[in-house]
C-alpha cells in the first residue's frame, strides 16, 4: 500500500514588513505598512501585525489605511532587497525538498511562498519545524507551514496558526478538516464567486458537498467543477517545478479619476510602450500573448476582460477597454493591460 503524499506549504509572515522590521528594530513594535504615498493614490502591499489590529490590510488604499490607523508608519519598500531575502528562504527550502529522479520537488509560487514535497517515509511535522527554525535563525524572519496530502490543504493549513506556526492535516482527518471550512478559504474563489455561492446557500464546504458535480458545473461553470473537488479535500495537482510565467502585465493608478472613454484611451500609448518593454525582457514575443485588460473604478470595484479572438496590439487593447468600460458608469482610478503566456487555460490567469 503506497503512502500518502506529504506536501508542505511555506508562507512568510507579512514578508515585506518582516524584512523591514528585521533591518530596522525601531519598526518592530509599531504599526508599519509597505505601500505607496496616499497623495499619489498608493496601495498597501503588506503590513505588520500591529497594523492589522487597526484593520489595515494588503491591497487597501493607503489613504484608507491612514484613516484606520493615523499613526501608521509608511515604508516605500525595496523589491530588489526583498527578492534577495526570498532567495535565502528558497535556498533553505531546497535543502529539505525531496530529491526524486534528479528533480527537486520545490515549487515557488511567489516571492514569499512555496510548496515542497518530501519523502512520504519522513516526518513532515519535524521537517516543517526544522525549516521554520532555520529561516528564523539564518534569515531573521518567521514563516508558517501547512502540512497535508495535497497542495490545496497545505495552503489552507499554513494560514491556520499564523504567525510563526504550523498545522498538519493528516489523511484520516481530511474530512473533518474540510467539512466546516468556509468556501472563502478555497484559492480561486473571489468576492464575486463568493456572492454567487451565498445566493445559492453555500458558505461552507459541507454545504457544497450536498450538490452533485453536474449541478455545481451547471450553476457555476468551471469553478463548480473545482469546488466539487476542493470541498472534499481533493487536489491531484503535482508541484510545478521551476518558475512558470503565467502572464505579463503593466498597470497605472491615476492621481485623479478618469471620467470619459477618451481620457482612458489616451493612456493606452504609454501603457503599450511599458508593456512592450516588459515583454522584451522575457522569452516571449508580443504576437504569442493573449491580451487582457484590467479596469479599477473609483469605488475600487474592478473588472478584467479577455477575448481569445483579439490580438495584442494598441487597437486590440483599445477594443477591450471600450467593452470593459461599459460595465460600470463610474470614474476610473486604474488601467492595466497584459497578455497571457502560451498554453495556459482560463483558470491560470494571474493578473500583474
N, C-alpha and C positions, 0 to 999 in steps of 0.2 A: 504494500500500500504506500503510495507516494505521499510525502509530507507536504503540507500546505506551504504556499509561498510566504515569505516574510519580507514585507516592504516597509521601509521606514521613510516617513516624510519629515524633513528637517525645515523648520521655518525660523528665520532670525527674528528676534523680538524687536519690534519698532526699529528696524535696521539702521536707517539713516540717522535717526535721533540717537540710537545707541552708540554709533561711531562718534558722533559729536560729543556725547556725554563722556565717553572714554577719553577723548582728546582734550576736553575742556571740563575739568572737575566742577567748575562753578555752575555747570548746567544740570548736575545730577539730581538736585532736589527741587528744581523749579520747573514750571511748565514751559516746554520749548516745542517748536514745530519747524520743520523744514518746508519752505514754501516761498512763493513769490510775493512781491510787495502788494499790499491791499490797494494802493493808488493805481497800480497797473493791472488790477483785476486778477491778482495772483490766486493760486490754488494751493492748499496744503497737500504736500506729498506724504509726509509722515509726521507723527507727533509722539512724544513720550507718554508714559502712563499718567504722570501728574496732570498733563494737559487733557487727557481723555476723561479725567474725573470731572472736568468742566463741560464735557460734551463735544470737545474738539475731535474731529475725525479726518481721516485721509479723504481726499477729493472734495473737501469742503472749501468754499471760497474763503480766502484769507480774511476778508472784511467780516464775514460772519463769525469766524473763529475768534477774532479780536473782540467782538461783541460778547461772545460767551465767556471769554477769558481775557479781560483787558490787560492783565499782567503777563500775557503770553510773550515769550522771547522768540522772535522770528529769526531763523538762521537761513541764509541763502542756499547753503549746501554746496557740495563739491562732488559731482558724479564720478570724476576720474578717481578720486580718493576712495569713494565707496566701492568702485569696481576692484580696486587693489585689495581692499579688505575682503570683498567677496571671493576673490581668487584664493586668499588664505583659507577661508572656510571650506571652499570646494576641495582644496588640496587635502584637508583633513578627512573629508567625507570619502575621498578616493581611497584613502588608506584602509577604510572599513568595508568598502563595497565588494561584492562577490566578483572574483575574477573567474569567469567561466568561458571556456573555449576561446581564450585570447581576448575577451572583451571585458571591460569594466562596467558592471551594471549600475551606472550612475546617470541620472537624468537631471540636469539643471534646467529649471523652468523659468527662473527669473534671477535677478541679481541677489535675492535674499532667500530663495527656497530651492529645494532639490529633493528628488526621490533617490533612494538607493535600495537595491535588493541584496539580501545576504543569504548565505548558505542556510537552507532550512534546518540543518542539523545544529546550527549555532543558536545561542540565547540572544534573541533580538533585544530584550529589555536591557541586558547588560551592555550590549554594543551601543544602544542609544545613550545609555548613561555615560559610557566612555567618550562618545562623541561630544556630548554636552560639556563634559569636564575639560576635554582638550581645547574646545573652542573658547571656553571661559578663561583657561589658563594661558593659551597661546595667542589668542586674538583679542581678548579683553571685552568680549560681548557675550550675551547669552542667546541660546537657541532653544526652541521647544520641539519635541519629537512626537510623532504619531506612529504606532507600530500596528500593522494589520495584514490580512492576507491579500489586499489589493490596494491600488493607488487611491481610489475614492475614499475608502475607510481610513487609510493612513492620513490623508489630508484633513479629513474632518477631525480625526483624533488629535492631530497636532495642535489644534486650537482649543482643546478641552481643558488643559491645565496651564495655560499661559499666565505669566511669562516664566521661562526657565523651568519647564516641567515636561512630563511625558505621560502618554496614555497608551495603553495596549488594548487592542480589540482581538481577543483570541477567537479562533474559528467557531468554537461552540457557543460563543457569546454574541455572534454577529446578529442573530435575530433579535435578541433583547436590545442590542445597541441601536439598531435602525428603527425599531418599532415606534419609539417616541420621538424620533429625530424630526425636527422641523424641516420641511422641504426647502426652506430658505438656505439651509446648510449645504444643499447639493450644488456643487460647482456648475455653473451654466444657467442656473435659474435666477434671473434678474428680477427687478421690480415689476416689469410688465408681465412676465410669466407668472410671478407670484400672485398678482392681482387676478389673473385668469384662473389660477388654481383655487384661490379663495372663493371666487364666484361659483366654482364647481364643488365647493365644500371640502377641498383638500388643503389641509395645513400641515399634516404630519405624514410620515411615511406609512404609518399604519392605515391611515385613511386612503392613501393611494393604493395600498395593497388590495383594497376591495374592488378595484377596477381591473378589468381584463386588459391585456395588451392591445387588443383590437379597439376597445373603447377609448383607451388613452391616446392611441395613434389617431383615431378618428377625430377626437376632440382637440388634440394639441400637436398633431403632426410628428415630426422627427423628435421633438422634445418629449413627446409622450412615450416613444419607444425607449428613450434614455431613462425617463422617470420609472418605467416599469422595471428596469434593471436595478437602478440605484436604490429604489425604495425597498428592495430585497437584499441590499448589500452586495450586489453582483457587479463586477467590473473586471473584464478579461483583458484590458489593455496592457500590453507589455510596456516596459520602460523604453522611451525613445532615446537611443544612445547618440550623443553628440547634440549640439545646439541646432535645432531645425528652425530656420527663419520662417515665420508664418505670414508676415505682411510687412510692408514698408510704407510708412505714412508720415505726414507732417501736419501740424495744426497751428493755428494762431488765435489767441484771445485778444479782443479789441478793447481799448480803453473806454470807448463809448459804443453803445449798441448800434448795429447797422439796421436801418429801417426798411430800405427798399431792396428789391431784387438787383437792381443795377449797382447799388453800393456793394452788395455781396459779390457779384460777378467781377467787380473792379478789383477785388482782392486775388482773383484767380491767377493772373500772370506771376505774381510774387510767390504764391504757393506752388505753382507749377515749376518755377525755377528752383526753389528749395528742394522740391521732391525729386526732380531730375538729378540734382547734385547728390542727394542721398542714395538714389538708385545706382548712380555711377560708382559708388563705393562698395557695392555688393556684387555677387556673381550673376545677377540677373540683368536683363535689358528691359526697357520700358514696354516693348511690344509683348513681352511674356506675361505681364501682370494684368490681373482682372481688377478694374478700377472700382472704388467705392468712395463715398463722401460722408462726412460727419458734420452735423449742424447742431450746435447747442444754443438754445433760445434764451431769452432774457430771464425766464423763470427757472433756468437750469434744467428744464426738460431737454432731451436730446433725441435725435433720430439719425439713423445711418441708412444708406441706400446703395445698393449694388445692382448691376444689370449684367448678366452673363453675355449679352449681345453687344454691350458697349465697349468702346476701345479707350485705352488710356491715352488721352490727348486733351489739350485745352478744350476742344469742342465737346469731347465726350464728358469731361468733368462738368462743363457748363450745363449740359443737358441733365446730368444727375442732380446738380444743385437746384436747377429750376423745379424739378419734381419734388425734391426734399423740402424746399422752402414752402411749397404749397400745403404741407402737412400741418403747419401752425401759422397763425396770423399774429406773430409776435416779433419783437426785435431780436437780433441775432448777436450773441456775445462771442461765439467761437465758430470758426470754419476749419475743416480739415479735409485733406484728400489723401488717398492711399491706394495701394494695389496689393491684392492677394497673390502670394507666390504660387507657382505651378503645382498641380497635383494635390491641392488642399480642398477639402469639402467645406460646405457652409458652416458646419459646427466648429471648424478650426479657425474661423475668422477672429483675429486678435487685433484690436484697434490700438495703434500707436503704443 
